[in-house]
Amino acid sequence: MNFAAFDESLTRDVPPPGLPDAVCAIWHGLNDDWEAAHEIVQAHEGQPQADWVHAWLHRVEGDHSNAGYWYRRAGRKAGSGDLKDEGRAIAAALLAEG
């Protein structure tokens, strides 16, 4: 799936089939289902892509200390700016990685 198709899918009621787990978590996070998103990334703790999304989700939650921990675990710079823009940027990067 490319990013344009992912972005378009955000208007649907369910994520498209076959999304990588970390990207599926972003889909849920961008659709205001934090719990579903968090459950997915927790199941994949230790995987860099999931840890990056986990960081973003804690930033969405407002828990910046915990977010910082997960950004460090993922080897990523802490996010800033608009939360939805960051989620989309992470999804684009993960989809580009394949």
C-alpha positions as CSV (number, residue, x, y, z in Angstrom):
1,M,0.0,0.0,0.0
2,N,1.2,3.5,-0.7
3,F,0.7,6.5,1.5
4,A,-2.0,8.1,-0.7
5,A,-4.1,4.9,-0.4
6,F,-3.4,4.8,3.4
7,D,-4.4,8.5,3.7
8,E,-7.6,7.9,1.8
9,S,-8.5,4.9,4.0
10,L,-8.6,7.1,7.1
11,T,-12.2,8.1,6.0
12,R,-13.4,4.5,6.3
13,D,-14.8,2.7,9.3
14,V,-12.1,0.0,9.4
15,P,-8.5,-0.2,8.4
16,P,-7.7,-1.8,5.0
17,P,-6.7,-5.4,5.2
18,G,-3.0,-6.2,5.0
19,L,-1.6,-3.1,6.7
20,P,1.6,-3.7,8.6
21,D,0.8,-3.8,12.3
22,A,2.6,-0.5,13.1
23,V,0.8,1.3,10.3
24,C,-2.5,-0.2,11.4
25,A,-1.8,1.2,14.9
26,I,-1.3,4.7,13.3
27,W,-4.6,4.2,11.4
28,H,-6.4,3.6,14.7
29,G,-4.5,6.5,16.4
30,L,-5.4,8.9,13.6
31,N,-9.1,7.8,13.9
32,D,-9.1,8.6,17.7
33,D,-9.0,4.9,18.8
34,W,-6.0,5.2,21.1
35,E,-6.7,2.0,23.0
36,A,-6.8,-0.2,19.8
37,A,-3.6,1.5,18.6
38,H,-1.8,1.1,21.9
39,E,-2.8,-2.6,22.1
40,I,-1.2,-3.3,18.7
41,V,2.1,-1.6,19.5
42,Q,2.3,-3.2,22.9
43,A,2.0,-6.6,21.2
44,H,5.1,-5.7,19.2
45,E,7.2,-4.1,21.8
46,G,10.9,-4.2,20.9
47,Q,10.3,-3.8,17.2
48,P,11.7,-0.4,16.1
49,Q,8.7,0.5,14.0
50,A,6.2,-0.4,16.7
51,D,8.3,1.4,19.3
52,W,8.3,4.6,17.1
53,V,4.5,4.4,16.9
54,H,4.3,3.7,20.6
55,A,6.3,7.0,21.2
56,W,3.9,8.9,19.0
57,L,0.9,7.5,20.8
58,H,2.2,8.5,24.2
59,R,2.7,12.0,22.7
60,V,-0.9,12.0,21.5
61,E,-1.9,10.9,25.1
62,G,0.1,13.9,26.5
63,D,2.5,11.7,28.4
64,H,5.7,13.3,27.1
65,S,8.0,11.6,29.5
66,N,6.8,8.2,28.4
67,A,6.9,9.3,24.8
68,G,10.5,10.3,25.2
69,Y,11.4,6.9,26.5
70,W,9.8,5.2,23.4
71,Y,11.4,7.6,21.0
72,R,14.8,6.7,22.5
73,R,14.0,3.0,22.3
74,A,13.1,3.4,18.7
75,G,16.2,5.4,17.9
76,R,14.2,8.3,16.8
77,K,14.2,12.0,17.5
78,A,11.2,13.1,19.7
79,G,8.3,14.4,17.7
80,S,7.1,18.0,17.8
81,G,4.4,20.0,16.0
82,D,1.0,18.8,14.9
83,L,0.2,15.3,16.2
84,K,-1.8,14.2,13.1
85,D,0.9,15.5,10.8
86,E,3.5,13.4,12.7
87,G,1.3,10.3,12.6
88,R,0.9,10.7,8.9
89,A,4.7,11.3,8.4
90,I,5.5,8.1,10.4
91,A,3.0,6.1,8.3
92,A,4.6,7.5,5.1
93,A,8.0,6.5,6.3
94,L,7.0,3.0,7.4
95,L,5.1,2.4,4.2
96,A,8.1,3.5,2.2
97,E,10.3,1.1,4.1
98,G,8.0,-1.7,3.0
